[in-house]
Structure formats: structure tokens, C-alpha cells
């Protein structure tokens, strides 16, 4: 049996918001310019000895470094923010501390330090579950928990721990439905991820169910840029079932949609899928 190749477009890629200033910088994409301006602001805050202002600027600088893939700088700045918050008496189970700890755990995962990443994810998960026991309707707690579960699942997936990844992704998906509803891009991304994990577990009927649902919802979301990739994933799942006509149909559709969205990586995946079908049916 041929091994399935899937795009897994969403696993671990979602990031969490970081405040109004950061969102403006992100939209404009002027990271280097913003970094220079932040250094000026930092000097002014230091002259004024504005403790909270310095902490805030460190946090924004950390997030900029993170998005520029400068993880060494980002980690150092995030740790500084944590130390400053804790020194002011913020408790370790405060959502701000969990929020930053979650980002640090994600960086450890990206950098390949799985042991530290797992420790971080578990710390956040335990504290968020404690919050849930006391305030289960708190939207901030739910959003962080959903992200924690999704990123932890991504790490487990990268370590081929597919059954555990499935467990945490399912929980993240249920939270996304609760917060965002069924017809939301994040919910569709998680459906794709659930299909991806089921493929790796060789549960192909389940994979087809999740991926088909993702496509059905994704068709109603005009800004869904990854819809072509999900079609390709579904095509690969059909290959594993020996349903080559369905596979070809979805890979062709994935290629067409990806061209419309100018999604180069997904176009290549679609072409690989079609080539695989051609070899299997020749």
C-alpha cells in the first residue's frame, strides 16, 4: 500500500492576537521599521521609568521577532516579559502568563526542543483546565485552551503520536465550534487537520468524512485560501481507498482552486496527486 501524502495545512500554524499596536504593524508588514520605532519608544519609557510601558514594548518586540523567525531574540524578550510580570505579583496561573508561556512552548517546538515544548504545553494545559473548572464560559480561557490543544496536537503529530494528536485536535475542534460556529475558517482548518490525522491512523473513511465536511463548509467561505489544499488531501484519501476517479476529480479541483488563489505549494501537491493516480491506473 502506498503511503499517503497530505498537506496538513492548519496543524500548528494558527497564531494568537497580540494587541492593537502589533496588529497594525502586522497588516502593514513593516517589521524592520517598527522595530526601529520600538527601540526609540523603549528608550523613552526607560528614561521615564515607566515599568508597564517597558513591559508592553518588550512584548511587542518579542512578537515581532517571533514572526521574523528570530526565535532566539523572541525567547529572550518573552522571558523578560514573564519575569517583569511575575516581579509585579502576577500569579503563575494568570492568563497573561499562560499566554506567553504558550508562545514559548510553541517556539521550542519549532526549534525542535520537544522535551521543553511538551513541558510548556502541559503547564499551560493544566492551568487552563483549572480555569475552565471555575469559569467555563470565559471566552479568553476558551480561546487559549483551543490554541493550546491545537499546538500541542501539532507537536504530537510531528512525533508520529497520531492517536494523542487526534484526542487533542478533537477537543480543539469542539471549542472552535463553540466559539466560532461551524461556518468559520478556523473550524474548517481543524476539520482538515482531523482528516489528516485519520489518514495517518489509516482510518480512511473517517478522513474522507472530515475532509468532505471541511470542503462543504469551505465552499461557503470566500476568503478560504486553503480550500484547494483540502481537495488535494481528500484526493489522497480516496487514493488510499482505491477510488481513483474520485481522487482525480478532487485533485483536479484542488489544482484549479489553488491556481485561482495563487497557492503555489497546493498546485504542486495537486500535480503530485494526479501523477500518483496516473501511475496507479496505468
N, C-alpha and C positions, 0 to 999 in steps of 0.2 A: 504494500500500500504506500502510495506517495505521501510524503509529509506535506501538510497544508501550510501555505504561506499567507499570513494575514497582515493587514496594515496596522491594526490596533491603534487607531488614530487618537483615541482620547486618553489612553491609560497613563495617568500621572501627569498630564500636560496642563491641566487647569491650574490657574493661579488665583490667589485671593487678593481682594482690593486693598489699597494701601493709603487711602486718604486723597483729599481733593487736589493738593499740590502735585502728588505723584501722578494722578490720572491725567492732569493737564500735560505734564511732561511726556507721559507715555503716548498720548494722542499725537503730539507734535513730533515725537521721535528724536528730539534734540537732546540726547542724553549727555553728550560731552559739554554742550553749552550749559545745561542745567547743573552739571557737576561743578563747573567753574563758579556759577552763581551761588550754589550751595556753600562752597568754601568761603565766599565773601560773607554770606549770611551767618555762617558758623563763627567767623572771626568777630562779627558784630555781637553775636549772642554771648560769646566768651568774654568780650570786653564788658558787656552789661551784666555778666554773671547770671544770665537767665537760664537756670537749670533745666526747666521743662522745654525751653526753646532749643537748647543744645541737644537734648534727648530726641526731640522731634526731627531735627535736621539729621542727626545720626541715622535715624530710622529711614528717612527718605533716601539718604546716601547709600544705605545698605541695600535697599530695594533696587536702586539704580545699578549698583554693582552686580546684583543678582541677575538682572535682566541683560546685562552686558557680559554675562558668564564669567565675571571675575569673582569666583566663589571664595577665594582666599580673603579678598578685601571685604566681601559681603559678610562672611562669617565673623571676621574681626569686629566689624561695625555692629552686627546683630548682638554679639556677646556684650559689647559695650552698652548697648541699649538695655539688655537684660540686667546687667549689673547696676545701671543707674536706676532702673525701676525698682529693683529689689532693695537698693540702699534707701529709697524713699518710703519703704514699708509696704510696697505692693506684695501681696501674698503669691506664693508659687502656683496656686490654683486659679489666679486671676486670668480672665480671658485674654488680656494683653500679653501675659507671659506665655500662655499656651499658644497663642497666635504666632509669636516669634519663635518659640521652640519648634513649632511645626515646620516653619520655613527652614530652620537649621537642620532638622531631620531630613527634609527633602533635599537639601544641599549635600548632606552626607551620602544620601542615596545616589544622587547624580555623580558625585565624585568617587563612588564605588566603595565607600566605607559602610558596608552593610550592617555590621555589628552596632556601630554608633547610630545609624539610621533607625534600626529596629528599636534600640533603647529609647530614642527620641519619640518615635511614633507611639510606642507603648505608654510612655509617660503622658503624652497628650491624650491618648485614648482613655486611659484610666481617669484622668481628671475631668475630661468631658463627660464621661459616663456618670461621674459623681454629680456634675452639674445637672445632667438630664434627670437624675433621681429627684432633684429639688425643683427644677424649672424646665419641664419637658417641652413647654411651648415657646421658650425663649428662642427667637429666630437667630440670634447671634451664635448661640450654643449649637443649634441645629446645623447652621451653615459650616461652622468649624468642624463639627463632627463628621458631616458629609465629606468635607475635603480631607480630613484625617483618614477616614476609611478608604477613600479613593486612592490617596497617595500610598498608604500602607499596602493596599492591594496591588498597586503598580510595582512596589518593591518585591512583594511576594511572587508576582508574575515573572519578574526578571530573574528570580531564583528558581523558577520552574515549580513553585509551590502552588499549583493551579487550584487545588481544592480549597485551600485557605484564601486565595485571592478571590475565588468565587463567593465565599461567605461574606467577605468584607465589601465586595462590589455590590452584592445584592442589598446589603444594608444601606450603602451609599445611594443606590438607585431609589430605594424606598423613601429616603429622606428628600431626594431631588423631586420626586413626585409630590411629596407632602408640601414642599416649599414652592416649587415652580410649576407644578402640574405636569400632565403628560406631554402637552404640546410645547416643549421648551428644548432649546438646543442642548443644554447640559443633560437632560433626561435622555435625549437621543444618543448622545456620546456614550453615556453609561450603558444603554442598550447594546450599542456596538461592542463595548468592552465585554459585556456579559456573553455576547455571541462569540467573541474572540476566545475567551477563556473556555467556553464549552467546546470549541473546536479543538483546543489543546487537550481537553479531557476526553476527546473522541466522542462527545455527546452531540453528534451532528444534527439530529432532529431538533434538539433544544437550541443549538446555534442558529439553525435556519429560522426557528420561531422568533428569537430575539432580533436577528438581523432584519427579518421581514417587517417586524413591528417598527424597528428604527427607520426603515425606508418609508413605510407608510406615513409615519408622523413627519419625517424629514421633508417629504414632498410638500407639506403644507407650511414649511418654514423657508421663505425665500432667501434668507441670509445664511442658510446652512451650507457652508462652503465644502464640507467633507462628505456630502451625500454620495458623490461618485465613489469614494473610498469604501463606503458601506456596501454599495452594489458589488464592488470587487470582492470584498470579504464574503458576501453571500455567494458570489460565483465560485469562490474557492471551497466553500462549504458544500455546494452542490457537486463539485468535482469529487469530493470525498465520498459522496453518496452514489457516484457513478451516473449522475443526472446531467449529462454533458450539454444537452440542449438548453436546459435552464441555466447552467453555468455560463454558457456562451452568451445567452441573452443578457444576463446581468453584467458580465464583464464588458460587453459592447456598450450597454447603457452607462456603466461606470466610466468608460473611456469618453463617451460623448459628453456626459455631465462635467467631467473633470476638465475637458477642453473648454467648455463654456465658462468654468470658474478659474481657468488658467492654473490648475493644480497639477504641476509637472510631476511630482512624485506619484500621485494617484494615476496619472496617464501611463507611466512606466509600469506600475503594478497591474493595470488593466491589460497592457500589452503582454506582460509575463503570463498572466492568467490565460489569455487567448492562445498564446504559444503552447502552454501546457495542455490545453484542450486539444489543440491540433495534433500534438504528439500522441496523446492518449487515444485519439479516434482515427489515426491514420493507419 
